Amino acid sequence: MVRQDQIAGAQTSKVTTNAVAHRLKCWPEFFDPIRRGLKTHDLRRADDRAFAVGDKILLEEYDPESRAYTGRSVVVRITYITSSDVPCALSQDALHPNFCILSIALCG
């Protein structure tokens, strides 16, 4: 299990000067593939927080059926952000302005 204080000390290959640590819920069907390094992107709301490349995210597995955290967590770093503001390919037309796709990499 990752402690909150480990976010700041997680190893990264590129450090952003003003990196922010975010704490987010992650449903079980997404948590395990992210933890194993298979899922390297995450669709998130972009209208409730300011994500930036280099930010770290503490993903805490949350079971929506039991409405409880499982106790498992993992730290990832944002490596790229696709949004309607910074589009790639058709994202300006296909991605709602309130959402973004975060490219993520496991930390340490």
Buried (B, 14 or more C-beta within 10 A) or exposed (E): EBEEEBBEEBEBEEEBEEBBBBEBEBEEEBBBEBBEEEBBEBEBEBEEEEBEBBBBBBBBBBEEEEEEEBEBBBBBBBBBBBBBEEEEEEBBEEBEEEBBBBBBBBBE
